[in-house]
Amino acid sequence: MTIQVLDPASESNPQVIQPAQGISSLKGKRVGFISNGKEGTPVFFAHLERLLKEHWQVAEVVLRTKSNYSAPAQQDFIDAARDWDLAITGLGD
């Protein structure tokens, strides 16, 4: 199966990447959230964190909030995400 991801960023030489290998379980995993920082996200991500820990035994949830909701995530967020087993991004108003 082929998945095509459209990136709205302006790049003259887009990269071809392979999707990450899926994980079979969330138990004991580290999950990271990258929030755009809008009004609706803190409550939503707090609820997701509770569900992930209670129902799927996630070991740790990391939350990062972008400094500007309309800009790409800061490079240090991207670098930190390399240590996560799963990344979830979201937006809210």
RASUL-V786210 format. One record per backbone hydrogen bond with DSSP energy under -1.0 kcal/mol. NH is the residue of the N-H (numbers start at 1). CO is the residue of the C=O. If there is no record, write none. Layout:
# RASUL-V786210
nh co
NH CO
NH CO
This chain:
# RASUL-V786210
nh co
28 57
29 26
31 60
32 86
33 62
34 88
35 64
36 90
41 38
44 40
45 41
46 42
47 43
48 44
49 45
50 46
51 47
52 48
53 49
54 50
55 51
58 52
59 29
60 29
62 31
64 33
66 35
71 68
78 74
79 75
80 76
81 77
83 80
84 81
85 30
86 30
88 32
90 34
